């Protein structure tokens, strides 16, 4: 099981360089990937409970890439149907090249109807548009010729920079459509809000839906406290026993984030990368 970290991007008062400092600390500690959330125009205040993503994730990951060297960089998750997929493809391909090929593009369909309305994106077609956008990303990255879809398409055009590898695409979500999307279109699947037993059931369903190799992962949280630490570490190992290849941990956004990140790594038996 790999340990990963979800960076605390929920406070507008936090200076952006703090994200890079935390990512560098995570890299030194041995965390495999640092994830950033995404929201464009939420109807309520940014908060750990509902809305993350104060700083735009792909731009922020470019900054983090310049302050790290080995840790993976990912979005958990980019709300793809609220964005132009041609722009996302350009950003992702550029970031992957700038970072030394460390990007995992995590995507989801979103859930807040009010936010979709605010940015002028259609809420009802978000699932279908996400599926087609992933297909378009793959085509731009590695295909040739025109692309014709229901929502997106082009006749002529040159896409560069072409990725020098297959950029991993992660799909987040626990619904049946999310599992189908991950099974048929993605390289990774990330759950949130499931128990280890429920996660095992979802992994089995993922395997039923496709013979493709899709890496199953999950997110958990630890807010601090010695007693809760043991429970969180046990939970991470329970997810590994349930089939999780990686567990991403969020440590709550205050001055103790770095200390909790290090404490959790030590308790979980994670070896330092340096």
N, C-alpha and C positions, 0 to 999 in steps of 0.2 A: 504493500500500500504506500502510495506517495502522499505526503502531506503538502497541502497548498494553502494559500492565504487569500482571503478576500479583503482588500484594502479599505480603510474607513473613509469613503468618499461621500459622507452624508452631511458635512458641516461647511457652510459657506465661510465660516470664520477661520477654518484651517487653511494655512498657507499651502499652495500647491507643492512646494518643494518637500513638504513633509511626506507626501506620497512616495517620492523618490527615496527619501531617507529610510522609510519603512521597507520599501522593496529591496534596498541594498542590505538592510539588516536581515530580511527574510532570506536573501540569497546566501549571506554569510552563515546563517543558522542551518541552512540545508533545505528550506522549502523549495519545492520543485517549480511552482507557478504562482504568480501574483495576478489576481483578477480584479477588474474594476467594473462596477455597475453602470447603468445608463438610464437616464430620463431626460427628456427634452424640455417639457413644460408641464410639470405635474400641477394638479389643482390645489395641492396643499404643500406645506413646508417640507423641505427635505428632512428626513428623519430615519433612524435605524429601523423603525417599525414598518415603514411603507415605501419611502422613496430614497434611493441612493443615486449617485451620479452627478454631484454638483459640478465637478470638472469633467469635460467631455472625454470619454474613455480613450478613443484612438489617439487624440492629440496628447493626452496625458501619458499614455503608454510610450509614445515617441520620446517624451521627456525622460521617463523612467528608463527607457532603453539606453539612453546616453549615460546614465548613472549606474548601470549594472552591466553584467557581461554574460551570465549563464542562466539566470532564472527565466523560466517561461513567462510570457506576457499574454493575458487573455481578457476578454470581455465576458462578464457574467451578470446579465447578458445584454447585448446590443438589441434594442427594439427595432428589428429590421424593417417591418412594414411602415414605420414612421419616417423612413429615410430613403433617399434615392439610391438604389442598389449599384448604379454605375459609379457614384461617388464613393460608396462604401468599398467597392472593388478597388478603386484607385487608392484609397486610403490604406486598405489592408495590404495590398501588394507593396506599397511604398514602405509601410511600417515593418513588414516582414523583412524587406531588404535592409532597411536602416538598422534593425535590431539584430542582424546576423541570423535571421530565420528562426525567430523565437515566438512568433505569434500563434495563438489559437483563437480563431474568430468564433466566439460564442454568441449565438443568436436566439431570440425568442419572439413570440408574436405580440407580447404586451397584454395588458389586462384592463387598463383604465380608459374607459370610453371617453371620459372628459378630456383627457390628455390628447387622445386622437383627434377629437373635435377641435381642440385649441390649435393644433398644428396643421389642420386641414387634411388629415389622413382618414381614409375610410376604415371604420372599425369592423364592419361586417365581413369584409373580404381579406382581413389581415392574415388568416391562415393560408388561404390560397396564394396570396401575394408573397408570403414568406417562402412557400415551397418553390414558386417560380423564381423568386429572387436568388435562392440558393443555386438553382439550376443555371441562372444567368451568371452568377459569380464563377461557377465551375467553367462555364463556357468562355468567359473573358480570360480566366487564368490560363486555360490549357486548350481551348477549342480554336476553331478556324471558321471563317465565313459568317454569315448573318445569323441572328437569333430572332425567332418569331414566337411570341407567347401571347397569352391573353392580356397581360398587363404591361409587359416590357418587351422591347424588341428594337432591332436596328438592322439596316441593310448593309451599310459599309462603315468601317471604322477600324482604327489600329489601337489596340490596348497595350500599353507599356507602363511600368515595367512588368514583364511577365515573371511570375514567381518561379524561382529555380527549384522549387519542390512543391509538393501538394500541401497547401496550407490547411492544417486541420480545422474543420468546422465542427463546433460543438452546438448541440441543440439542448436548450433548457426547458424544463416543464415536466409535469407528471400525468397529464391527461392522455387519453388514448390517442388523439391526434398528434400530440407531441412525441409519443413513443413511435408512432408510425413515421413521423418526419425524421426522427433520429435513425430509425432502422433502415430507412430507404435512402436518406440523403446525407447523413452526417458521419463523422468519424468518432465523435464522442457524444455522450448523453450525460447531462448533469441534473440530478434531482435536488429538491429542497422541500423540507417540511414532512418527510416520510420517516417512519420508524425503520430500523434495520429489517424487521420482518416484512414490512410493506415494500421496502426497497428490493428485497430478494424476489418478491412477487413481480415487481415491475421489470427486474432484470430477466426473469423467466419469460415474461411477455415480450420483451425486446428481442430475445432469442427466437421466440416463436414467429415473430413478424418478418425476420430476414436471416439469411445465412451469412450476411456481411459481418465482418468484425467491427463492432462498435464498442468503444471503451466506456464502461459505466462508472460514473463518479457521482459524488453528492456534496452538498454544503451542510455544515453545522455551525453552531455558535457557542462560544464560551464567554460569559460576561465577567468572570472573575470569581474568586473564592476558592479556598482549598478543597472543601468538600465537593464543590461543583466541578473542580478540575478533574478529580478522579472519575466522576461520572462522564465528563466530556471525553476523556481519554478512552474509557471503556466503550463509550458510544462509537468513537472512531474505529476502534478495533472490531466492534460488532458489525459495523458497516463493511469493513474489510472481509470479515467472515461471510457476510451476505453477498459478496461479489464485487464490492467497490474497488476499482483499481486506484482511486485517489479520493481523498477527503479534503475539501477546502474549508478552512475555519475562519470565521469572523470573530474578532475579539472586542468589539464595541469601541466607539470612536472617542476616546479621551486620551489624556497624557499617559495612561498606563498600557496603551495598545502594544508597544514594543516589548515591555516587560512580560505581558501575558503571552505574547507570541513566543518569546524565548522560553518561558516557563512551561508552556504547553509542549513545545518541541522536546525539551528535556524529559518531561514526564512520559511522553509518547515514545521515547527512545530514538529520536531523530538525531543522526550524526551531523555534526557541523561540516559544511562544505569547505572550510578552510582550517 
